[in-house]
């Protein structure tokens, strides 16, 4: 009886020891969690970085990038917004106000109806009117300037330039072109494969029509913004400032704005700071080079200098010339209703 009791006790102790040992040798495997890697919508050159702070809360299909480094031998600061034109939840909306508003004010007003992701200044203006195309939902608020005066043979002479514009179709597909609002009104817009070959100190070319310049077709866009000059066409840098009769501070360093797209239909908005040492800006050729480096196959110049301003998620990113100027037109990127 005692022996059986002793054996039972020994068995219990042994079992407890085994269980205890097993508990001590159990290993918990912790699987490391890798943070999600965000793939840029566009090819980012050296120096450009995804800015997750400004784009916090943005939906997929729109991103913000920042640059603060040496570009073309100069300290340069720039911001870029890229979004997928095929994303039906994101709207490209050109806006205009002849009294003038800052891009911040344009963005604030548009935010009253839906979330605004970004806003950049638009085309050229003066004396309370836009000299560049503004079109939204098939309504043309302003045309690219249809006639301007230049000296020829000692006399003031009218010229009829085909200036650059950027637009999107009903499906969101982007395009650029040298355009002209043909006829007495502004609703019929033709796009041409090359600009009308106007040049200073030469006789003006005829008024553009459906047949001149050759190869013109109706430009099927529902929303568009004008600028000048063309920077990139068909993946080739092609600055047509002479033909567009807009040789204005193009070789000087200043703040710059541009819009374009890449081969995948990703729309790119770019603002380069200027007039705020050490960020003095870049010239037009370097602006085209920067847009091309950001994968753009087609791009146009927008108004620059003191007009340059980009607002992202309510934050001003480019304080060009130290303050934000009121402009007549802007491009708003917002959530579609």
C-alpha positions as semicolon CSV with decimal commas, in nm:
position;residue;x (nm);y (nm);z (nm)
1;X;0,000;0,000;0,000
2;X;0,280;0,239;0,101
3;X;0,478;0,139;-0,205
4;X;0,180;0,204;-0,432
5;X;0,127;0,544;-0,268
6;X;0,495;0,628;-0,312
7;X;0,481;0,532;-0,678
8;X;0,175;0,749;-0,731
9;X;0,347;1,048;-0,571
10;X;0,657;1,000;-0,778
11;X;0,445;0,980;-1,093
12;X;0,268;1,307;-1,007
13;X;0,597;1,484;-0,940
14;X;0,747;1,353;-1,261
15;X;0,442;1,457;-1,464
16;X;0,447;1,804;-1,308
17;X;0,815;1,839;-1,392
18;X;0,755;1,739;-1,754
19;X;0,465;1,983;-1,789
20;X;0,670;2,252;-1,623
21;X;0,958;2,189;-1,858
22;X;0,732;2,196;-2,158
23;X;0,588;2,531;-2,052
24;X;0,936;2,673;-2,007
25;X;1,048;2,562;-2,351
26;X;0,744;2,690;-2,542
27;X;0,846;2,955;-2,798
28;X;0,612;3,230;-2,917
29;X;0,686;3,329;-3,276
30;X;0,626;3,700;-3,349
31;X;0,568;3,771;-3,716
32;X;0,699;4,118;-3,800
33;X;0,447;4,353;-3,966
34;X;0,587;4,538;-4,264
35;X;0,432;4,882;-4,315
36;X;0,244;4,918;-4,643
37;X;0,468;5,046;-4,921
38;X;0,304;5,321;-5,125
39;X;0,391;5,297;-5,491
40;X;0,429;5,641;-5,653
41;X;0,185;5,714;-5,935
42;X;0,469;5,856;-6,143
43;X;0,839;5,786;-6,184
44;X;1,018;6,000;-5,925
45;X;1,359;6,144;-6,018
46;X;1,634;6,171;-5,758
47;X;1,547;6,426;-5,490
48;X;1,170;6,393;-5,515
49;X;0,992;6,238;-5,219
50;X;0,637;6,129;-5,148
51;X;0,489;6,373;-4,895
52;X;0,261;6,163;-4,678
53;X;0,192;6,452;-4,441
54;X;0,022;6,672;-4,700
55;X;-0,157;6,379;-4,857
56;X;-0,277;6,225;-4,529
57;X;-0,637;6,122;-4,576
58;X;-0,625;6,142;-4,955
59;X;-0,791;5,855;-5,140
60;X;-0,593;5,621;-5,361
61;X;-0,519;5,769;-5,699
62;X;-0,385;6,107;-5,585
63;X;-0,045;6,181;-5,430
64;X;0,178;6,474;-5,332
65;X;0,554;6,495;-5,383
66;X;0,810;6,748;-5,262
67;X;1,155;6,852;-5,382
68;X;1,417;7,062;-5,206
69;X;1,755;7,012;-5,365
70;X;1,984;7,128;-5,643
71;X;1,822;7,135;-5,987
72;X;2,015;7,263;-6,289
73;X;2,279;7,399;-6,051
74;X;2,034;7,598;-5,837
75;X;1,874;7,537;-5,499
76;X;1,515;7,460;-5,592
77;X;1,198;7,392;-5,398
78;X;0,896;7,248;-5,575
79;X;0,574;7,060;-5,507
80;X;0,389;6,825;-5,736
81;X;0,039;6,676;-5,723
82;X;-0,032;6,373;-5,940
83;X;-0,366;6,200;-5,983
84;X;-0,515;5,930;-6,199
85;X;-0,743;6,090;-6,457
86;X;-0,939;5,763;-6,480
87;X;-1,043;5,788;-6,114
88;X;-1,406;5,892;-6,139
89;X;-1,408;6,006;-5,776
90;X;-1,161;6,288;-5,847
91;X;-1,264;6,600;-6,038
92;X;-1,055;6,837;-6,249
93;X;-1,227;7,174;-6,221
94;X;-1,103;7,499;-6,380
95;X;-1,255;7,803;-6,208
96;X;-1,262;8,175;-6,280
97;X;-1,343;8,498;-6,102
98;X;-1,285;8,825;-6,287
99;X;-1,260;9,017;-5,960
100;X;-0,963;8,798;-5,869
101;X;-0,907;8,553;-5,586
102;X;-0,606;8,387;-5,435
103;X;-0,575;8,014;-5,501
104;X;-0,631;7,970;-5,127
105;X;-0,964;8,154;-5,158
106;X;-1,061;7,949;-5,465
107;X;-0,986;7,630;-5,271
108;X;-1,176;7,748;-4,963
109;X;-1,485;7,837;-5,164
110;X;-1,482;7,506;-5,351
111;X;-1,442;7,317;-5,023
112;X;-1,789;7,436;-4,926
113;X;-1,937;7,184;-5,171
114;X;-1,685;6,899;-5,148
115;X;-1,337;6,806;-5,029
116;X;-1,061;6,994;-5,211
117;X;-0,732;6,811;-5,247
118;X;-0,532;7,075;-5,432
119;X;-0,553;7,405;-5,617
120;X;-0,300;7,570;-5,850
121;X;-0,311;7,906;-6,024
122;X;-0,433;7,906;-6,384
123;X;-0,349;8,098;-6,699
124;X;-0,266;8,458;-6,782
125;X;-0,486;8,757;-6,702
126;X;-0,501;9,134;-6,677
127;X;-0,746;9,418;-6,619
128;X;-1,008;9,188;-6,471
129;X;-1,016;8,942;-6,757
130;X;-0,860;8,608;-6,843
131;X;-0,628;8,590;-7,142
132;X;-0,631;8,211;-7,120
133;X;-0,897;7,947;-7,175
134;X;-1,122;7,853;-6,884
135;X;-1,374;7,578;-6,958
136;X;-1,572;7,365;-6,716
137;X;-1,844;7,111;-6,796
138;X;-1,858;7,232;-7,158
139;X;-1,910;7,596;-7,058
140;X;-1,640;7,832;-7,185
141;X;-1,592;8,123;-6,945
142;X;-1,292;8,266;-7,129
143;X;-1,095;8,190;-7,446
144;X;-0,724;8,183;-7,511
145;X;-0,647;8,530;-7,636
146;X;-0,769;8,547;-7,997
147;X;-0,580;8,857;-8,112
148;X;-0,295;9,067;-7,984
149;X;-0,096;9,361;-8,110
150;X;0,270;9,352;-8,207
151;X;0,481;9,596;-8,405
152;X;0,546;9,509;-8,769
153;X;0,715;9,745;-9,015
154;X;0,678;10,026;-8,765
155;X;0,301;9,983;-8,725
156;X;0,082;9,817;-8,463
157;X;-0,040;9,495;-8,622
158;X;-0,289;9,230;-8,513
159;X;-0,165;8,872;-8,472
160;X;-0,375;8,562;-8,408
161;X;-0,176;8,309;-8,204
162;X;-0,267;7,947;-8,138
163;X;-0,167;7,914;-7,776
164;X;-0,136;7,604;-7,561
165;X;-0,409;7,452;-7,348
166;X;-0,466;7,144;-7,134
167;X;-0,798;6,962;-7,109
168;X;-0,979;6,642;-7,021
169;X;-1,244;6,451;-7,212
170;X;-1,572;6,315;-7,080
171;X;-1,386;5,998;-6,975
172;X;-1,112;6,195;-6,801
173;X;-0,852;6,136;-7,074
174;X;-0,607;6,431;-7,077
175;X;-0,476;6,610;-7,383
176;X;-0,288;6,925;-7,478
177;X;-0,291;7,122;-7,798
178;X;-0,224;7,447;-7,972
179;X;-0,579;7,574;-7,985
180;X;-0,799;7,851;-8,116
181;X;-1,161;7,939;-8,045
182;X;-1,280;7,947;-8,405
183;X;-1,553;8,183;-8,522
184;X;-1,729;8,473;-8,358
185;X;-1,808;8,285;-8,038
186;X;-1,584;8,084;-7,809
187;X;-1,756;7,746;-7,795
188;X;-1,597;7,590;-8,106
189;X;-1,237;7,504;-8,020
190;X;-0,994;7,360;-8,272
191;X;-0,667;7,190;-8,182
192;X;-0,375;7,185;-8,425
193;X;-0,078;6,949;-8,456
194;X;0,158;7,248;-8,470
195;X;0,121;7,615;-8,377
196;X;0,038;7,879;-8,632
197;X;0,387;7,992;-8,742
198;X;0,367;8,348;-8,619
199;X;0,694;8,523;-8,542
200;X;0,782;8,873;-8,427
201;X;0,897;9,101;-8,710
202;X;0,726;8,888;-8,974
203;X;0,387;8,933;-9,135
204;X;0,105;8,789;-8,925
205;X;-0,047;8,454;-9,016
206;X;-0,417;8,434;-9,112
207;X;-0,688;8,400;-8,849
208;X;-0,705;8,030;-8,753
209;X;-0,999;7,834;-8,894
210;X;-1,112;7,476;-8,935
211;X;-0,861;7,440;-9,219
212;X;-0,572;7,663;-9,104
213;X;-0,329;7,570;-8,962
214;X;-0,350;7,239;-9,145
215;X;-0,451;6,924;-8,963
216;X;-0,682;7,093;-8,717
217;X;-0,959;6,897;-8,546
218;X;-1,233;6,987;-8,302
219;X;-1,088;6,962;-7,953
220;X;-1,322;6,732;-7,765
221;X;-1,273;6,835;-7,405
222;X;-1,534;6,899;-7,139
223;X;-1,304;7,095;-6,907
224;X;-0,983;7,280;-6,988
225;X;-0,735;7,546;-6,880
226;X;-0,526;7,759;-7,110
227;X;-0,169;7,871;-7,065
228;X;0,133;7,934;-7,282
229;X;0,365;7,823;-7,417
230;X;0,365;7,451;-7,487
231;X;0,648;7,283;-7,298
232;X;0,636;6,917;-7,406
233;X;0,454;6,753;-7,695
234;X;0,461;6,383;-7,778
235;X;0,739;6,319;-7,525
236;X;0,964;6,583;-7,682
237;X;1,048;6,914;-7,519
238;X;0,907;7,168;-7,762
239;X;0,885;7,519;-7,620
240;X;0,694;7,725;-7,876
241;X;0,711;8,062;-7,705
242;X;0,809;8,240;-8,029
243;X;0,518;8,102;-8,231
244;X;0,277;8,167;-7,945
245;X;0,409;8,525;-7,917
246;X;0,476;8,498;-7,546
247;X;0,846;8,565;-7,498
248;X;0,818;8,708;-7,145
249;X;1,093;8,644;-6,885
250;X;1,131;8,295;-7,025
251;X;1,506;8,282;-6,974
252;X;1,503;8,422;-6,619
253;X;1,477;8,236;-6,291
254;X;1,135;8,285;-6,139
255;X;0,847;8,097;-5,982
256;X;0,681;7,861;-6,230
257;X;0,356;7,663;-6,264
258;X;0,280;7,387;-6,513
259;X;0,033;7,108;-6,588
260;X;0,075;6,794;-6,796
261;X;0,033;6,418;-6,803
262;X;0,224;6,097;-6,862
263;X;0,177;5,796;-7,088
264;X;-0,052;5,631;-6,831
265;X;-0,291;5,926;-6,814
266;X;-0,161;6,047;-6,477
267;X;-0,214;6,424;-6,456
268;X;0,072;6,623;-6,304
269;X;0,049;6,969;-6,147
270;X;0,378;7,141;-6,062
271;X;0,461;7,459;-5,871
272;X;0,819;7,583;-5,830
273;X;0,897;7,840;-5,564
274;X;1,064;8,165;-5,671
275;X;1,139;8,517;-5,559
276;X;1,217;8,390;-5,210
277;X;1,597;8,346;-5,172
278;X;1,762;8,101;-5,182
279;X;1,469;7,978;-5,390
280;X;1,484;8,211;-5,688
281;X;1,299;7,979;-5,926
282;X;1,390;7,832;-6,263
283;X;1,369;7,932;-6,628
284;X;1,122;7,797;-6,881
285;X;1,363;7,544;-7,031
286;X;1,433;7,397;-6,688
287;X;1,060;7,390;-6,612
288;X;1,009;7,176;-6,922
289;X;1,300;6,955;-6,820
290;X;1,153;6,909;-6,471
291;X;0,810;6,814;-6,607
292;X;0,975;6,571;-6,847
293;X;1,176;6,419;-6,560
294;X;0,847;6,374;-6,373
295;X;0,743;6,143;-6,660
296;X;0,529;6,396;-6,851
297;X;0,493;6,326;-7,221
298;X;0,287;6,643;-7,273
299;X;0,278;6,964;-7,070
300;X;0,202;7,336;-7,087
301;X;0,318;7,639;-6,894
302;X;0,074;7,829;-6,672
303;X;0,110;8,182;-6,538
304;X;0,416;8,213;-6,314
305;X;0,610;8,462;-6,109
306;X;0,399;8,615;-5,833
307;X;0,095;8,427;-5,964
308;X;0,244;8,086;-5,883
309;X;0,071;7,923;-5,589
310;X;-0,025;7,568;-5,502
311;X;-0,254;7,484;-5,212
312;X;-0,263;7,123;-5,091
313;X;-0,513;7,010;-4,828
314;X;-0,554;7,373;-4,722
315;X;-0,178;7,436;-4,694
316;X;0,014;7,680;-4,911
317;X;0,319;7,500;-5,040
318;X;0,489;7,767;-5,249
319;X;0,509;8,120;-5,105
320;X;0,639;8,276;-5,425
321;X;0,748;8,639;-5,403
322;X;0,660;8,631;-5,034
323;X;0,283;8,664;-5,067
324;X;-0,010;8,506;-5,249
325;X;-0,142;8,705;-5,542
326;X;-0,505;8,723;-5,648
327;X;-0,552;8,556;-5,987
328;X;-0,845;8,532;-6,227
329;X;-0,834;8,158;-6,289
330;X;-0,723;7,842;-6,111
331;X;-0,745;7,465;-6,132
332;X;-0,913;7,285;-5,843
333;X;-0,869;6,912;-5,783
334;X;-1,151;6,791;-5,561
335;X;-1,372;6,502;-5,469
336;X;-1,640;6,457;-5,730
337;X;-1,997;6,498;-5,614
